[in-house]
Amino acid sequence: MSAELLDILVVGAGPVGLTLASELNRYGIACRIIDKDPGTKTISKALILHVRTQEVFDAIGAIAAAKSVSVPMRQISLRAYGKIIGHLHAEIADSPYPHPIILGQDRTEHVLEEHLHQLGGRVEWQTEAIAFEQDATQVSVTVRHADGTEEVIRSHYLIACDGAHSMIRKQLGFRFEGGKYEGEQFIQADAKIRWTLPKGISHLFLTREGYMMVIEMPDDLVRVFISLPDHPADATVDEHGASDDAPSLQEVQDALNALGGVDAELYDPTWLARYRTSHRRADRFRDGRIFLAGDAGHIHVPLGGQGMNTGIQDAFNLAWKLAYTVQGKATPDLLDSYNAERVPVAEALLAGTDKSYRIILHPNELKQNAVRLLGPFIVNQQVVRTKLMHTLEEVDISYRDTSPIVEDHGGSGGAGAGDRAPNATIVRLADQETIQLFDAFRGTHWTLLLFTGQKATAETDQKLLSIQQKVSKVYSQLIHSYFVVPDLLPPQGLSGSDSILMDGEHFAHERYGVASACLYLIRPDWYIGFRGGIADRDRLMDYLARILMING
Ligand SMILES: Cc1cc2nc3c(=O)[nH]c(=O)nc-3n(C[C@H](O)[C@H](O)[C@H](O)COP(=O)(O)OP(=O)(O)OC[C@H]3O[C@@H](n4cnc5c(N)ncnc54)[C@H](O)[C@@H]3O)c2cc1C
């Protein structure tokens, strides 16, 4: 048995466990991460890093490495039942990372493992968790090393990132509610392609026989992903749903030509797979000192490519809460908000992907005609495109209706408490540097934005200054604050402050819907924790006292 009592043990070094472990290291938390496999995976599985996940990679410090081994996905051409119905421009206006990027899960895991190394952590490969127990003060996990020896690791918290067939979830007795998709199989190939359709964009085909996507990958490869009616198969399926009867390249190519109505040739494949999928969710993500994240908590049909992305965001949500709790900067109640915030996200994801699956994969004649006729009109509606892209890119995930740790008192017409904090280009007065608001959020702190609004007066400036001084006095270690002024010069009353952001172009005021003075408090995970007006100083202080320890 290890003598030391560790802060946190992470089981599973897939993309979710690697994100969590690197975040814990960034916060300076003593953690270990183990995985039963010999190393990161070498297959490309989850291809896409959506916009919100790239913002997470920015926050954790791994975005440059991820971008350097990816290609952007800028446009998707949509064909339904033999007709082109439009083009989707995959772009989120306010993000520094406006397009999803394609790199493959193998590269994502490699980037995350390198990032973990840079932060001083390392994965203990070939180390399998085989049993565990918890009491009021700790969790004890029995692990087996490659040479067969066993060790008991004791920690304050255990995080199960051990994938869809999570031993930990099963032993906790959590339900994994949902079911299998019967009658459908997916075949896919990562390969080079020769065809006449335009390069530089990806292609979605809806046909009577099935659904197909052709996505451009790095190294001149494409991912061909096809759904087909299932044949009675006795193939065994592994823990990720992949079966042992991988298709031949010819089978994928024949299906591609039949569904796409094109003459394409696939060659030099790097991966061929056939799998069946399920949609399931654990009934809760926490039991005492044990938390589930990623596929251990939720799996779904990979139509929008959101499984890994949602799991990485689970880890990002949990990491700062664990760090703040372990470091005594927050009350342990903070940890309850993980379940409250992330279970509804998984629930909505499963409901959304299940609905899309049923609409896309099994349309009757009537629906097919409706898509052919109305599709071009619907796809061209800006409001529809924006909604679709914001959902796919996971920038509209919000905790406003579910979180016990967000508080909204109005004060502006823009994003509310629980929403993703918008980005904007802005000038920092201190050095006249043009920066992104995200630059102000980066770190391990909370960020208080004190907007002076369009009609600032000496009196409103004075009130904002007193709020800022009060917050700094009590929480100077934990909260960075900035005045956001809609001018190129600071107002008289604030001219002595060294934390002024000049919003001369009004980008930030517009994105946050600010007319008159108001407050936005941004959490370390770049979601809005508190919104209020200039009269809400006491409410803000009460809110902070509920969550944070004074100068913890
Ligand atoms: C073919 C395919 C295509 C996909 N496409 C997409 C996509 O386009 N977009 C998307 O977002 N998602 C996609 N997914 C889903 C994505 O791969 C998963 O959501 C992602 O891998 C989940 O990451 P994870 O870290 O939670 O779990 P995993 O990646 O499964 O990692 C779990 C880790 O835990 C380890 N482990 C398990 N048990 C133990 C134990 N007892 N002790 C120690 N270690 C243990 C395993 O070895 C593994 O390394 C796809 C999946 C498949 C199969």
The ligand as an SDF file (V2000), in Angstrom:
LIG
                    3D

 53 58  0  0  0  0  0  0  0  0999 V2000
  -15.1260    4.8190  -34.4640 C   0  0  0  0  0  0  0  0  0  0  0  0
  -15.3650    5.9490  -33.5190 C   0  0  0  0  0  0  0  0  0  0  0  0
  -15.5040    7.2390  -34.0140 C   0  0  0  0  0  0  0  0  0  0  0  0
  -15.7280    8.2850  -33.1530 C   0  0  0  0  0  0  0  0  0  0  0  0
  -15.8540    9.5390  -33.6640 N   0  0  0  0  0  0  0  0  0  0  0  0
  -16.0000   10.5900  -32.8120 C   0  0  0  0  0  0  0  0  0  0  0  0
  -16.0120   11.9320  -33.3070 C   0  0  0  0  0  0  0  0  0  0  0  0
  -15.9220   12.1780  -34.5220 O   0  0  0  0  0  0  0  0  0  0  0  0
  -16.1140   12.9480  -32.4000 N   0  0  0  0  0  0  0  0  0  0  0  0
  -16.1960   12.7100  -31.0420 C   0  0  0  0  0  0  0  0  0  0  0  0
  -16.2530   13.6890  -30.2570 O   0  0  0  0  0  0  0  0  0  0  0  0
  -16.2020   11.4470  -30.5590 N   0  0  0  0  0  0  0  0  0  0  0  0
  -16.0850   10.3890  -31.4100 C   0  0  0  0  0  0  0  0  0  0  0  0
  -16.0220    9.1150  -30.9210 N   0  0  0  0  0  0  0  0  0  0  0  0
  -16.1090    8.9190  -29.4830 C   0  0  0  0  0  0  0  0  0  0  0  0
  -14.7600    9.1320  -28.8190 C   0  0  0  0  0  0  0  0  0  0  0  0
  -13.8010    8.2460  -29.3450 O   0  0  0  0  0  0  0  0  0  0  0  0
  -14.9370    8.9240  -27.3230 C   0  0  0  0  0  0  0  0  0  0  0  0
  -15.9840    9.7930  -26.9000 O   0  0  0  0  0  0  0  0  0  0  0  0
  -13.6510    9.2200  -26.5580 C   0  0  0  0  0  0  0  0  0  0  0  0
  -12.6540    8.2650  -26.7980 O   0  0  0  0  0  0  0  0  0  0  0  0
  -13.9670    9.2120  -25.0630 C   0  0  0  0  0  0  0  0  0  0  0  0
  -12.8070    9.4810  -24.3450 O   0  0  0  0  0  0  0  0  0  0  0  0
  -12.6140    8.9400  -22.8670 P   0  0  0  0  0  0  0  0  0  0  0  0
  -11.2880    9.4650  -22.4420 O   0  0  0  0  0  0  0  0  0  0  0  0
  -13.8160    9.2400  -22.0630 O   0  0  0  0  0  0  0  0  0  0  0  0
  -12.5950    7.3570  -22.9960 O   0  0  0  0  0  0  0  0  0  0  0  0
  -11.6060    6.4170  -23.7860 P   0  0  0  0  0  0  0  0  0  0  0  0
  -11.0180    7.1000  -24.9570 O   0  0  0  0  0  0  0  0  0  0  0  0
  -12.3550    5.1510  -24.0270 O   0  0  0  0  0  0  0  0  0  0  0  0
  -10.4310    6.1710  -22.7590 O   0  0  0  0  0  0  0  0  0  0  0  0
  -10.6120    5.3700  -21.6130 C   0  0  0  0  0  0  0  0  0  0  0  0
   -9.2540    4.8860  -21.1560 C   0  0  0  0  0  0  0  0  0  0  0  0
   -9.4090    4.2080  -19.9260 O   0  0  0  0  0  0  0  0  0  0  0  0
   -8.5620    3.0860  -19.9200 C   0  0  0  0  0  0  0  0  0  0  0  0
   -9.1180    2.1380  -18.9380 N   0  0  0  0  0  0  0  0  0  0  0  0
  -10.3140    1.5030  -18.9870 C   0  0  0  0  0  0  0  0  0  0  0  0
  -10.4970    0.7550  -17.8820 N   0  0  0  0  0  0  0  0  0  0  0  0
   -9.3950    0.9200  -17.1260 C   0  0  0  0  0  0  0  0  0  0  0  0
   -8.9910    0.3990  -15.8520 C   0  0  0  0  0  0  0  0  0  0  0  0
   -9.7790   -0.4230  -15.1530 N   0  0  0  0  0  0  0  0  0  0  0  0
   -7.7890    0.7550  -15.3580 N   0  0  0  0  0  0  0  0  0  0  0  0
   -6.9830    1.6060  -16.0530 C   0  0  0  0  0  0  0  0  0  0  0  0
   -7.3150    2.1220  -17.2660 N   0  0  0  0  0  0  0  0  0  0  0  0
   -8.5090    1.7900  -17.7880 C   0  0  0  0  0  0  0  0  0  0  0  0
   -8.5650    2.6020  -21.3550 C   0  0  0  0  0  0  0  0  0  0  0  0
   -7.4090    1.8370  -21.6430 O   0  0  0  0  0  0  0  0  0  0  0  0
   -8.6150    3.9050  -22.1180 C   0  0  0  0  0  0  0  0  0  0  0  0
   -7.3250    4.3590  -22.4650 O   0  0  0  0  0  0  0  0  0  0  0  0
  -15.8200    8.0410  -31.7570 C   0  0  0  0  0  0  0  0  0  0  0  0
  -15.6900    6.7380  -31.2720 C   0  0  0  0  0  0  0  0  0  0  0  0
  -15.4690    5.7030  -32.1400 C   0  0  0  0  0  0  0  0  0  0  0  0
  -15.3410    4.2940  -31.6000 C   0  0  0  0  0  0  0  0  0  0  0  0
  1  2  1  0
  2  3  1  0
  2 52  2  0
  3  4  2  0
  4  5  1  0
  4 50  1  0
  5  6  2  0
  6  7  1  0
  6 13  1  0
  7  8  2  0
  7  9  1  0
  9 10  1  0
 10 11  2  0
 10 12  1  0
 12 13  2  0
 13 14  1  0
 14 15  1  0
 14 50  1  0
 15 16  1  0
 16 17  1  0
 16 18  1  0
 18 19  1  0
 18 20  1  0
 20 21  1  0
 20 22  1  0
 22 23  1  0
 23 24  1  0
 24 25  2  0
 24 26  1  0
 24 27  1  0
 27 28  1  0
 28 29  2  0
 28 30  1  0
 28 31  1  0
 31 32  1  0
 32 33  1  0
 33 34  1  0
 33 48  1  0
 34 35  1  0
 35 36  1  0
 35 46  1  0
 36 37  1  0
 36 45  1  0
 37 38  2  0
 38 39  1  0
 39 40  1  0
 39 45  2  0
 40 41  1  0
 40 42  2  0
 42 43  1  0
 43 44  2  0
 44 45  1  0
 46 47  1  0
 46 48  1  0
 48 49  1  0
 50 51  2  0
 51 52  1  0
 52 53  1  0
M  END
$$$$
